[in-house]
Amino acid sequence: MSGARLEVRDLSKSFRGLKAVRNASFEVPAGEIVGLIGPNGAGKTTIFNLIAGVMAADSGTVTLDGHSLAGLRPDQVCRAGVGRTFQIVKPFAGLSVQRNVVIAALNLAPDIDAAERRAVEILDRLGLKPKRHQLAGALTLPERKRLEVARALATGPRLLLLDEVMAGLRPTEVDVMVGVFKELNASLGITILLIEHVMRAVMALSRHIVVLHHGEIIADGTPEAVTRHPKVLESYLGEEALG
Amino acid sequence: MIGRLLGEAGTRARIALGLAALVLLAAPAMVDDYLLTVLTQSLFFAYLGQSWNVMMGFAGLLSLGHAMFVGLGAYVAGALFVHFGLPPVIGLFPAMALAALVGAAIGFLGFRFSIQGVYFALLTIAFAEFIRILFDHFTWVGGSSGLFIPVDNRTVNDLVHLRGTPEMFYYLALGLSVAALALSRLLLAGRLGHRWLAIREDQEAAQALGIDVFRAKMAAVVLSAAMTSLGGVFYAFYFNNMFPEQIFNINLSIELLLGPIIGGLGTLIGPILGAFVLTPLSELLSALTERHALIGIKHFVYGLCVVLIVVFLPGGLWPWIARRLGLDRPPGDGT
């Protein structure tokens, strides 16, 4: 398994006249980790939903290794190699933690036994193995976030879309997650696009950061360059702060 | 095969299952005709409940119109027998095919246009009513005055024509419920069952994990419809008569889903347990209240019992009993 290259070109989406995303273009090279940041309501999750096939774009294209994802349903996008997590976690609360991940592993696994082996391995990687026989509904929020990641990983993605998986975690837990993603990226070469507000995680993980504001990309570059970009400072801190 | 069916079932569960099987196999030798009828009807409702549970318990699709599949099965097999002498052992195939087709039509309309939850349930009621009215005016099968299958009390059991002794029908109902239990068990342990559970829990998340929600839901409706219609074939040749007013009635739809709800939604044993509580309860109440002139007292007490179980054991009887017997596993997780 290796990472896939994601390319987003001139992507636009409006909701009843409100332009949620305008002409957004960026790319995530194969095997890279890219952070997508921006204030609340900037359109980050909308971009994820457009990539994942939850909704159709008004215009623009999304391609994975050169293949268009246009018109595909979410399950087809998943089978094309895109795994995603949800900002508002969606565990299968009435099923065991292990079964949650087994279901995801069935995306590629030839049979239940193979899916179970894969699930246990991934749960171990995310430190959820001791809890695997509990109901997913009984997990704490940080554990649910990790379960989201475990499920997305179990589908065998070449591109992983992470939507605020660090939110609500303690700093030490953030460090653990950062370690997990670095390791995944290094060992499997999975490409990662992450939406994140926890700057500690974004700075530690991303080789490249895309900044979105009011649906438009206002900066795109290395973490150092982006955090010094005047437009970024303005959108995050307000004009007055800049003096 | 048997190993796969038992799967991870523990020693206690195996012993309990073995005991239950022994009692059920030996029952006809130990009870009188009346009790045998009650047991046969319990098994019949266990089978219907198990079939309904495939949709609601596994895939989370609420059907309030399952009587239509019972009716379609009964009418197709019954009419083919009455008009063409086609034995039910062959007639069950067109019966199941038609029910599956109607199920597919409901599923297609419902899922293609994203009709969910209560609205999907309304769609199933609408279809059941539509079919009831259709049969009410369908004179070829007797219209509203019903279809009768010639009664012919043979002493020799004839499985091909489903004519025989009460014992034969008892074992037939037992066979049906065991087969439905085994099928449900295999489905839950397999790929399709996992997809259903995911959809039941969270459709959006299921889709994001690569599950084709439309196909999986269609499979649940088609399978559940076909299974239920086989119960209808049994109905036709056991009761020997059918009326649209009765067999397509929402009362039957409700009666067959109470078992799995009381027993434990989404569990494998729940539908059986529920049927074995409710059917005898109903009979018992009839016997107790027949001397009292109070109209509706039976239904009142029956309803009260159902309400009490739902209030005090919202997960159903089986998860509660399983915990007590140490057969515990998370509810809905393949118990």
Interface residues (C-beta under 8 A of the other chain):
Chain A: A52 V54 R73 P74 D75 C78 R79 R84 F86 K90 P91 F92 A93 G94 L95 S96 R99 V102 I103 A104 L106 N107 D111 I112 H133 L135 R151 A152 A154 T155
Chain B: A189 G190 R191 H194 R195 L197 A198 R200 E201 D202 E204 A205 A206 Q207 A208 L209 G210 I211 D212 V213 G266 P330 P331 G332 D333 G334
